[in-house]
């Protein structure tokens, strides 16, 4: 598994789905479909997406900082 960081290439909105797809070894499209399908269920999916967008470092910043 790779480090969890939002990639600079392949982003659609914030790069959260692309980062999760890279982390779990699946395609970004598959992760986006899973996210859209999960929005049909009750829960805080959008809040989680926004939180991950804020908390996950961008790939270019993740290279310069070590965590």
Backbone as XML, in Angstrom:
<?xml version="1.0"?>
<chain id="A" units="angstrom">
  <residue number="1" name="UNK">
    <atom name="N" x="0.832" y="-1.181" z="0.000"/>
    <atom name="CA" x="0.000" y="0.000" z="0.000"/>
    <atom name="C" x="0.879" y="1.247" z="0.000"/>
  </residue>
  <residue number="2" name="UNK">
    <atom name="N" x="0.397" y="2.264" z="-0.643"/>
    <atom name="CA" x="1.143" y="3.516" z="-0.711"/>
    <atom name="C" x="0.646" y="4.483" z="0.363"/>
  </residue>
  <residue number="3" name="UNK">
    <atom name="N" x="1.376" y="5.557" z="0.521"/>
    <atom name="CA" x="0.981" y="6.576" z="1.494"/>
    <atom name="C" x="-0.316" y="7.238" z="1.045"/>
  </residue>
  <residue number="4" name="UNK">
    <atom name="N" x="-1.095" y="7.645" z="1.998"/>
    <atom name="CA" x="-2.390" y="8.258" z="1.711"/>
    <atom name="C" x="-2.191" y="9.751" z="1.490"/>
  </residue>
  <residue number="5" name="UNK">
    <atom name="N" x="-2.157" y="10.147" z="0.208"/>
    <atom name="CA" x="-1.983" y="11.553" z="-0.170"/>
    <atom name="C" x="-2.773" y="11.792" z="-1.449"/>
  </residue>
  <residue number="6" name="UNK">
    <atom name="N" x="-3.358" y="12.978" z="-1.565"/>
    <atom name="CA" x="-4.139" y="13.317" z="-2.750"/>
    <atom name="C" x="-3.208" y="13.557" z="-3.928"/>
  </residue>
  <residue number="7" name="UNK">
    <atom name="N" x="-3.373" y="12.818" z="-5.030"/>
    <atom name="CA" x="-2.469" y="12.972" z="-6.171"/>
    <atom name="C" x="-2.683" y="14.299" z="-6.888"/>
  </residue>
  <residue number="8" name="UNK">
    <atom name="N" x="-1.633" y="14.765" z="-7.548"/>
    <atom name="CA" x="-1.751" y="15.999" z="-8.319"/>
    <atom name="C" x="-2.344" y="15.725" z="-9.696"/>
  </residue>
  <residue number="9" name="UNK">
    <atom name="N" x="-2.223" y="14.516" z="-10.192"/>
    <atom name="CA" x="-2.786" y="14.127" z="-11.482"/>
    <atom name="C" x="-3.985" y="13.217" z="-11.253"/>
  </residue>
  <residue number="10" name="UNK">
    <atom name="N" x="-5.032" y="13.383" z="-12.049"/>
    <atom name="CA" x="-6.192" y="12.508" z="-11.955"/>
    <atom name="C" x="-7.252" y="12.955" z="-10.974"/>
  </residue>
  <residue number="11" name="UNK">
    <atom name="N" x="-7.171" y="14.178" z="-10.512"/>
    <atom name="CA" x="-8.186" y="14.695" z="-9.606"/>
    <atom name="C" x="-9.437" y="15.062" z="-10.391"/>
  </residue>
  <residue number="12" name="UNK">
    <atom name="N" x="-10.595" y="14.900" z="-9.769"/>
    <atom name="CA" x="-11.827" y="15.412" z="-10.356"/>
    <atom name="C" x="-12.300" y="16.593" z="-9.526"/>
  </residue>
  <residue number="13" name="UNK">
    <atom name="N" x="-12.463" y="16.414" z="-8.239"/>
    <atom name="CA" x="-12.842" y="17.532" z="-7.375"/>
    <atom name="C" x="-11.681" y="17.810" z="-6.418"/>
  </residue>
  <residue number="14" name="UNK">
    <atom name="N" x="-11.495" y="16.952" z="-5.461"/>
    <atom name="CA" x="-10.444" y="17.189" z="-4.478"/>
    <atom name="C" x="-9.344" y="16.150" z="-4.488"/>
  </residue>
  <residue number="15" name="UNK">
    <atom name="N" x="-9.546" y="15.066" z="-5.195"/>
    <atom name="CA" x="-8.551" y="14.011" z="-5.245"/>
    <atom name="C" x="-8.683" y="12.979" z="-4.149"/>
  </residue>
  <residue number="16" name="UNK">
    <atom name="N" x="-9.761" y="13.042" z="-3.395"/>
    <atom name="CA" x="-9.941" y="12.102" z="-2.283"/>
    <atom name="C" x="-10.179" y="10.682" z="-2.806"/>
  </residue>
  <residue number="17" name="UNK">
    <atom name="N" x="-11.071" y="10.544" z="-3.769"/>
    <atom name="CA" x="-11.352" y="9.209" z="-4.321"/>
    <atom name="C" x="-10.124" y="8.642" z="-5.027"/>
  </residue>
  <residue number="18" name="UNK">
    <atom name="N" x="-9.362" y="9.483" z="-5.714"/>
    <atom name="CA" x="-8.144" y="9.024" z="-6.378"/>
    <atom name="C" x="-7.109" y="8.564" z="-5.348"/>
  </residue>
  <residue number="19" name="UNK">
    <atom name="N" x="-7.021" y="9.274" z="-4.228"/>
    <atom name="CA" x="-6.081" y="8.878" z="-3.178"/>
    <atom name="C" x="-6.492" y="7.549" z="-2.546"/>
  </residue>
  <residue number="20" name="UNK">
    <atom name="N" x="-7.775" y="7.396" z="-2.263"/>
    <atom name="CA" x="-8.253" y="6.138" z="-1.682"/>
    <atom name="C" x="-8.092" y="4.980" z="-2.666"/>
  </residue>
  <residue number="21" name="UNK">
    <atom name="N" x="-8.331" y="5.241" z="-3.947"/>
    <atom name="CA" x="-8.173" y="4.192" z="-4.955"/>
    <atom name="C" x="-6.720" y="3.756" z="-5.053"/>
  </residue>
  <residue number="22" name="UNK">
    <atom name="N" x="-5.818" y="4.694" z="-5.033"/>
    <atom name="CA" x="-4.392" y="4.355" z="-5.093"/>
    <atom name="C" x="-3.979" y="3.576" z="-3.850"/>
  </residue>
  <residue number="23" name="UNK">
    <atom name="N" x="-4.514" y="3.973" z="-2.705"/>
    <atom name="CA" x="-4.161" y="3.313" z="-1.439"/>
    <atom name="C" x="-4.617" y="1.852" z="-1.411"/>
  </residue>
  <residue number="24" name="UNK">
    <atom name="N" x="-5.844" y="1.592" z="-1.928"/>
    <atom name="CA" x="-6.396" y="0.250" z="-1.864"/>
    <atom name="C" x="-6.229" y="-0.539" z="-3.154"/>
  </residue>
  <residue number="25" name="UNK">
    <atom name="N" x="-5.516" y="0.012" z="-4.133"/>
    <atom name="CA" x="-5.174" y="-0.736" z="-5.339"/>
    <atom name="C" x="-6.326" y="-0.955" z="-6.302"/>
  </residue>
  <residue number="26" name="UNK">
    <atom name="N" x="-7.220" y="-0.006" z="-6.408"/>
    <atom name="CA" x="-8.337" y="-0.104" z="-7.335"/>
    <atom name="C" x="-8.313" y="1.124" z="-8.241"/>
  </residue>
  <residue number="27" name="UNK">
    <atom name="N" x="-9.206" y="1.177" z="-9.206"/>
    <atom name="CA" x="-9.226" y="2.334" z="-10.095"/>
    <atom name="C" x="-9.992" y="3.478" z="-9.445"/>
  </residue>
  <residue number="28" name="UNK">
    <atom name="N" x="-9.664" y="4.686" z="-9.868"/>
    <atom name="CA" x="-10.331" y="5.863" z="-9.319"/>
    <atom name="C" x="-11.803" y="5.876" z="-9.710"/>
  </residue>
  <residue number="29" name="UNK">
    <atom name="N" x="-12.114" y="5.381" z="-10.887"/>
    <atom name="CA" x="-13.509" y="5.333" z="-11.327"/>
    <atom name="C" x="-14.328" y="4.417" z="-10.429"/>
  </residue>
  <residue number="30" name="UNK">
    <atom name="N" x="-13.766" y="3.285" z="-10.081"/>
    <atom name="CA" x="-14.457" y="2.353" z="-9.178"/>
    <atom name="C" x="-14.715" y="3.010" z="-7.827"/>
  </residue>
  <residue number="31" name="UNK">
    <atom name="N" x="-13.722" y="3.722" z="-7.321"/>
    <atom name="CA" x="-13.886" y="4.380" z="-6.021"/>
    <atom name="C" x="-14.940" y="5.480" z="-6.101"/>
  </residue>
  <residue number="32" name="UNK">
    <atom name="N" x="-14.991" y="6.192" z="-7.211"/>
    <atom name="CA" x="-16.002" y="7.243" z="-7.373"/>
    <atom name="C" x="-17.398" y="6.657" z="-7.451"/>
  </residue>
  <residue number="33" name="UNK">
    <atom name="N" x="-17.548" y="5.527" z="-8.134"/>
    <atom name="CA" x="-18.862" y="4.866" z="-8.216"/>
    <atom name="C" x="-19.286" y="4.375" z="-6.844"/>
  </residue>
  <residue number="34" name="UNK">
    <atom name="N" x="-18.353" y="3.813" z="-6.088"/>
    <atom name="CA" x="-18.664" y="3.354" z="-4.731"/>
    <atom name="C" x="-19.107" y="4.526" z="-3.868"/>
  </residue>
  <residue number="35" name="UNK">
    <atom name="N" x="-18.427" y="5.669" z="-4.005"/>
    <atom name="CA" x="-18.819" y="6.846" z="-3.226"/>
    <atom name="C" x="-20.212" y="7.322" z="-3.625"/>
  </residue>
  <residue number="36" name="UNK">
    <atom name="N" x="-20.488" y="7.376" z="-4.917"/>
    <atom name="CA" x="-21.810" y="7.827" z="-5.364"/>
    <atom name="C" x="-22.913" y="6.883" z="-4.905"/>
  </residue>
  <residue number="37" name="UNK">
    <atom name="N" x="-22.653" y="5.587" z="-4.952"/>
    <atom name="CA" x="-23.646" y="4.626" z="-4.468"/>
    <atom name="C" x="-23.839" y="4.735" z="-2.961"/>
  </residue>
  <residue number="38" name="UNK">
    <atom name="N" x="-22.769" y="5.045" z="-2.242"/>
    <atom name="CA" x="-22.908" y="5.176" z="-0.794"/>
    <atom name="C" x="-23.724" y="6.411" z="-0.417"/>
  </residue>
  <residue number="39" name="UNK">
    <atom name="N" x="-23.792" y="7.376" z="-1.315"/>
    <atom name="CA" x="-24.590" y="8.578" z="-1.037"/>
    <atom name="C" x="-26.086" y="8.277" z="-1.022"/>
  </residue>
  <residue number="40" name="UNK">
    <atom name="N" x="-26.477" y="7.135" z="-1.566"/>
    <atom name="CA" x="-27.876" y="6.724" z="-1.515"/>
    <atom name="C" x="-28.259" y="6.224" z="-0.129"/>
  </residue>
  <residue number="41" name="UNK">
    <atom name="N" x="-27.268" y="5.858" z="0.664"/>
    <atom name="CA" x="-27.503" y="5.386" z="2.023"/>
    <atom name="C" x="-27.471" y="6.564" z="2.988"/>
  </residue>
  <residue number="42" name="UNK">
    <atom name="N" x="-28.179" y="6.455" z="4.096"/>
    <atom name="CA" x="-28.110" y="7.540" z="5.082"/>
    <atom name="C" x="-26.743" y="7.551" z="5.767"/>
  </residue>
  <residue number="43" name="UNK">
    <atom name="N" x="-26.245" y="8.747" z="5.995"/>
    <atom name="CA" x="-24.961" y="8.869" z="6.678"/>
    <atom name="C" x="-24.230" y="10.126" z="6.272"/>
  </residue>
  <residue number="44" name="UNK">
    <atom name="N" x="-23.105" y="10.352" z="6.893"/>
    <atom name="CA" x="-22.357" y="11.601" z="6.676"/>
    <atom name="C" x="-21.294" y="11.498" z="5.575"/>
  </residue>
  <residue number="45" name="UNK">
    <atom name="N" x="-21.640" y="10.946" z="4.416"/>
    <atom name="CA" x="-20.653" y="10.735" z="3.359"/>
    <atom name="C" x="-20.018" y="12.043" z="2.887"/>
  </residue>
  <residue number="46" name="UNK">
    <atom name="N" x="-20.822" y="13.073" z="2.685"/>
    <atom name="CA" x="-20.279" y="14.334" z="2.191"/>
    <atom name="C" x="-19.381" y="14.994" z="3.231"/>
  </residue>
  <residue number="47" name="UNK">
    <atom name="N" x="-19.757" y="14.890" z="4.487"/>
    <atom name="CA" x="-18.920" y="15.451" z="5.551"/>
    <atom name="C" x="-17.588" y="14.712" z="5.647"/>
  </residue>
  <residue number="48" name="UNK">
    <atom name="N" x="-17.621" y="13.393" z="5.469"/>
    <atom name="CA" x="-16.400" y="12.596" z="5.475"/>
    <atom name="C" x="-15.507" y="12.974" z="4.299"/>
  </residue>
  <residue number="49" name="UNK">
    <atom name="N" x="-16.105" y="13.177" z="3.118"/>
    <atom name="CA" x="-15.336" y="13.578" z="1.943"/>
    <atom name="C" x="-14.658" y="14.922" z="2.186"/>
  </residue>
  <residue number="50" name="UNK">
    <atom name="N" x="-15.390" y="15.882" z="2.724"/>
    <atom name="CA" x="-14.833" y="17.202" z="2.984"/>
    <atom name="C" x="-13.728" y="17.125" z="4.043"/>
  </residue>
  <residue number="51" name="UNK">
    <atom name="N" x="-13.935" y="16.311" z="5.069"/>
    <atom name="CA" x="-12.916" y="16.152" z="6.105"/>
    <atom name="C" x="-11.644" y="15.541" z="5.530"/>
  </residue>
  <residue number="52" name="UNK">
    <atom name="N" x="-11.785" y="14.528" z="4.679"/>
    <atom name="CA" x="-10.605" y="13.926" z="4.060"/>
    <atom name="C" x="-9.923" y="14.898" z="3.106"/>
  </residue>
  <residue number="53" name="UNK">
    <atom name="N" x="-10.698" y="15.718" z="2.424"/>
    <atom name="CA" x="-10.140" y="16.722" z="1.525"/>
    <atom name="C" x="-9.265" y="17.696" z="2.309"/>
  </residue>
  <residue number="54" name="UNK">
    <atom name="N" x="-9.716" y="18.051" z="3.502"/>
    <atom name="CA" x="-8.966" y="18.989" z="4.335"/>
    <atom name="C" x="-7.763" y="18.312" z="4.998"/>
  </residue>
  <residue number="55" name="UNK">
    <atom name="N" x="-7.952" y="17.093" z="5.480"/>
    <atom name="CA" x="-6.921" y="16.428" z="6.271"/>
    <atom name="C" x="-5.828" y="15.756" z="5.454"/>
  </residue>
  <residue number="56" name="UNK">
    <atom name="N" x="-6.164" y="15.219" z="4.278"/>
    <atom name="CA" x="-5.152" y="14.533" z="3.480"/>
    <atom name="C" x="-4.239" y="15.544" z="2.808"/>
  </residue>
  <residue number="57" name="UNK">
    <atom name="N" x="-2.943" y="15.341" z="2.926"/>
    <atom name="CA" x="-2.034" y="16.286" z="2.263"/>
    <atom name="C" x="-2.022" y="16.046" z="0.763"/>
  </residue>
  <residue number="58" name="UNK">
    <atom name="N" x="-1.708" y="17.088" z="0.028"/>
    <atom name="CA" x="-1.532" y="16.959" z="-1.409"/>
    <atom name="C" x="-0.239" y="16.190" z="-1.662"/>
  </residue>
  <residue number="59" name="UNK">
    <atom name="N" x="-0.154" y="15.516" z="-2.789"/>
    <atom name="CA" x="1.003" y="14.666" z="-3.081"/>
    <atom name="C" x="2.306" y="15.460" z="-3.110"/>
  </residue>
  <residue number="60" name="UNK">
    <atom name="N" x="2.276" y="16.666" z="-3.642"/>
    <atom name="CA" x="3.504" y="17.454" z="-3.689"/>
    <atom name="C" x="3.951" y="17.906" z="-2.302"/>
  </residue>
  <residue number="61" name="UNK">
    <atom name="N" x="2.999" y="18.178" z="-1.395"/>
    <atom name="CA" x="3.367" y="18.526" z="-0.018"/>
    <atom name="C" x="3.771" y="17.292" z="0.767"/>
  </residue>
  <residue number="62" name="UNK">
    <atom name="N" x="3.209" y="16.127" z="0.449"/>
    <atom name="CA" x="3.530" y="14.904" z="1.185"/>
    <atom name="C" x="4.969" y="14.468" z="0.912"/>
  </residue>
  <residue number="63" name="UNK">
    <atom name="N" x="5.513" y="14.830" z="-0.247"/>
    <atom name="CA" x="6.907" y="14.483" z="-0.542"/>
    <atom name="C" x="7.873" y="15.295" z="0.305"/>
  </residue>
  <residue number="64" name="UNK">
    <atom name="N" x="7.487" y="16.529" z="0.622"/>
    <atom name="CA" x="8.403" y="17.391" z="1.367"/>
    <atom name="C" x="8.280" y="17.203" z="2.870"/>
  </residue>
  <residue number="65" name="UNK">
    <atom name="N" x="7.128" y="16.748" z="3.357"/>
    <atom name="CA" x="6.957" y="16.514" z="4.787"/>
    <atom name="C" x="6.910" y="15.027" z="5.056"/>
  </residue>
  <residue number="66" name="UNK">
    <atom name="N" x="7.461" y="14.627" z="6.149"/>
    <atom name="CA" x="7.489" y="13.209" z="6.501"/>
    <atom name="C" x="6.515" y="12.933" z="7.620"/>
  </residue>
  <residue number="67" name="UNK">
    <atom name="N" x="5.378" y="12.313" z="7.274"/>
    <atom name="CA" x="4.446" y="11.780" z="8.265"/>
    <atom name="C" x="3.669" y="10.746" z="7.671"/>
  </residue>
</chain>
